[in-house]
Amino acid sequence: MAALSPPQTTSPPIRVDMIADFACPWCYLGWRGLAAARIARPDIALELLWRPYQLDPSLPEEGVDRRAYLEAKFPDRSRLSAVHEALLASGEELGIPFNFDAITRAPNTSAAHRLMRWAKGLGLADLVGEALYAAYFVAGRDIGAPEVLAEIGGAAGMDPLMILDLLSRGADQDAIARDHKIAVQGGVTGVPFFVFDEKFAAIGAQPTAKLVRIIDHAVAERANRHSSFQVPTNFTN
């Protein structure tokens, strides 16, 4: 999956804030949809900023058994089956071979978001983001486990020993909690949540065609900087 690196252009890039969680299948769809929209508009530079959100920050650090977790969340098994079927169909359209049966843990995603935070500083955010989603939703790996995160980071070009050391020391744990709180206080109640050019919001895993239209609209409206929507600007960096 290609990163959203800006093409050669004289225009300032369109900023895209993507608030998402790595244990959210709709967020994986949203990320792939955005990447497809980027391919559809190769002449428009996008600056993607990954923003953390946790669907369930109350989970223990080691996570919980996913089957038991879903049974409590979806007591009606037919409803869960319908959700999975819809996700499988949407995933097929975007090249995501969801493998829900392979997933055994429901992770606390704080550590995964911390890995992303460090990857951003090295210019590896898109590569690590795709790897985290694929590890969880395709390979069924526990993305709350430090050794798994170190392997993912290492494959992207990060230092695995540094990752293990930072995770063991709880580095940036408070920063992720703060950013999650900022998103909630800013009105984010579901993810993925996209904000284009600090003006136009899109909620949920939108079709690629709609994301393309929003990008086009953001470009067309560049001259008018007045906006009634303000994306939170006090995320930690």
DODRENTOR-656022 format. One record per residue (C-alpha): x, y, z; residue number from 1. Coordinates in steps of 0.5 Angstrom, whole numbers, plus 500, padded with zeros to 3 digits. Layout:
<nodes>
u, v, w, k
X, Y, Z, NUM
...
</nodes>
This chain:
<nodes>
u, v, w, k
500, 500, 500, 1
503, 507, 498, 2
504, 512, 503, 3
500, 519, 502, 4
507, 522, 500, 5
506, 529, 497, 6
507, 529, 489, 7
511, 535, 486, 8
507, 541, 486, 9
507, 548, 488, 10
500, 548, 491, 11
500, 547, 499, 12
498, 540, 501, 13
491, 539, 503, 14
491, 537, 510, 15
487, 531, 512, 16
487, 529, 519, 17
485, 522, 520, 18
482, 520, 527, 19
482, 513, 528, 20
483, 506, 532, 21
487, 500, 530, 22
482, 495, 532, 23
477, 498, 528, 24
475, 495, 521, 25
472, 501, 519, 26
478, 505, 520, 27
482, 500, 516, 28
477, 501, 510, 29
477, 509, 511, 30
485, 509, 511, 31
484, 504, 504, 32
479, 509, 501, 33
483, 515, 503, 34
489, 512, 499, 35
485, 510, 493, 36
482, 517, 493, 37
490, 519, 493, 38
491, 515, 487, 39
485, 518, 484, 40
488, 525, 485, 41
495, 524, 483, 42
496, 532, 482, 43
493, 534, 489, 44
498, 534, 495, 45
495, 531, 501, 46
498, 531, 508, 47
496, 526, 512, 48
496, 527, 520, 49
494, 520, 524, 50
490, 522, 530, 51
489, 517, 536, 52
482, 515, 538, 53
481, 508, 542, 54
474, 505, 541, 55
475, 502, 548, 56
481, 505, 553, 57
478, 501, 559, 58
481, 495, 556, 59
487, 492, 560, 60
494, 493, 557, 61
494, 486, 556, 62
487, 486, 552, 63
482, 481, 553, 64
479, 474, 549, 65
476, 477, 543, 66
471, 472, 543, 67
468, 473, 550, 68
469, 481, 549, 69
464, 480, 542, 70
459, 476, 545, 71
458, 481, 551, 72
458, 487, 546, 73
454, 483, 541, 74
449, 478, 545, 75
445, 477, 538, 76
450, 473, 534, 77
446, 474, 528, 78
448, 481, 528, 79
455, 480, 529, 80
455, 476, 523, 81
451, 481, 519, 82
457, 486, 521, 83
462, 481, 519, 84
459, 480, 512, 85
458, 487, 510, 86
465, 488, 512, 87
468, 482, 508, 88
464, 485, 502, 89
467, 492, 503, 90
474, 490, 504, 91
474, 486, 498, 92
473, 492, 494, 93
479, 495, 497, 94
483, 489, 497, 95
483, 488, 504, 96
482, 480, 506, 97
479, 481, 513, 98
480, 474, 517, 99
476, 475, 523, 100
477, 468, 525, 101
484, 469, 526, 102
483, 474, 531, 103
484, 472, 538, 104
485, 478, 542, 105
481, 485, 543, 106
487, 489, 545, 107
488, 496, 548, 108
491, 500, 543, 109
495, 505, 547, 110
501, 502, 545, 111
500, 501, 538, 112
498, 509, 537, 113
505, 510, 541, 114
508, 506, 536, 115
505, 510, 530, 116
507, 517, 534, 117
514, 515, 534, 118
513, 512, 526, 119
511, 519, 525, 120
517, 523, 527, 121
521, 518, 522, 122
516, 519, 516, 123
514, 512, 517, 124
507, 513, 519, 125
503, 511, 513, 126
507, 504, 512, 127
506, 503, 520, 128
499, 504, 519, 129
498, 499, 514, 130
502, 494, 517, 131
498, 495, 524, 132
492, 494, 520, 133
494, 488, 516, 134
497, 485, 522, 135
491, 485, 526, 136
485, 484, 521, 137
489, 480, 516, 138
494, 476, 520, 139
490, 476, 527, 140
496, 478, 531, 141
496, 481, 538, 142
497, 489, 536, 143
498, 490, 544, 144
504, 486, 545, 145
510, 489, 545, 146
514, 484, 541, 147
509, 484, 535, 148
509, 492, 535, 149
517, 492, 535, 150
517, 487, 529, 151
512, 491, 526, 152
516, 497, 527, 153
523, 494, 525, 154
520, 491, 518, 155
518, 499, 517, 156
525, 501, 518, 157
525, 503, 526, 158
529, 500, 531, 159
526, 494, 535, 160
530, 495, 541, 161
528, 502, 542, 162
521, 500, 541, 163
521, 495, 546, 164
525, 500, 551, 165
520, 506, 550, 166
514, 501, 551, 167
517, 498, 557, 168
518, 505, 560, 169
511, 507, 558, 170
513, 513, 554, 171
508, 517, 551, 172
502, 514, 554, 173
499, 520, 557, 174
500, 523, 550, 175
495, 518, 547, 176
490, 519, 553, 177
490, 526, 552, 178
489, 526, 544, 179
484, 521, 545, 180
480, 526, 550, 181
481, 532, 545, 182
478, 528, 540, 183
472, 526, 544, 184
471, 533, 547, 185
472, 536, 540, 186
465, 532, 538, 187
468, 525, 535, 188
464, 520, 537, 189
465, 515, 532, 190
471, 513, 527, 191
474, 514, 522, 192
473, 521, 522, 193
476, 525, 517, 194
477, 533, 517, 195
480, 536, 510, 196
484, 542, 510, 197
481, 544, 517, 198
474, 545, 514, 199
470, 539, 511, 200
469, 533, 515, 201
467, 526, 513, 202
465, 521, 518, 203
465, 513, 517, 204
468, 509, 512, 205
466, 513, 506, 206
466, 511, 499, 207
472, 513, 495, 208
468, 517, 490, 209
466, 521, 496, 210
473, 522, 499, 211
475, 524, 492, 212
469, 529, 491, 213
471, 532, 498, 214
478, 533, 496, 215
476, 536, 490, 216
471, 541, 494, 217
477, 543, 499, 218
481, 545, 493, 219
476, 549, 490, 220
474, 552, 496, 221
482, 554, 498, 222
481, 561, 497, 223
475, 562, 502, 224
478, 560, 509, 225
472, 562, 513, 226
470, 555, 516, 227
464, 554, 521, 228
468, 547, 523, 229
474, 547, 527, 230
478, 541, 528, 231
482, 541, 534, 232
489, 544, 534, 233
492, 542, 540, 234
494, 535, 539, 235
500, 533, 542, 236
506, 532, 537, 237
</nodes>
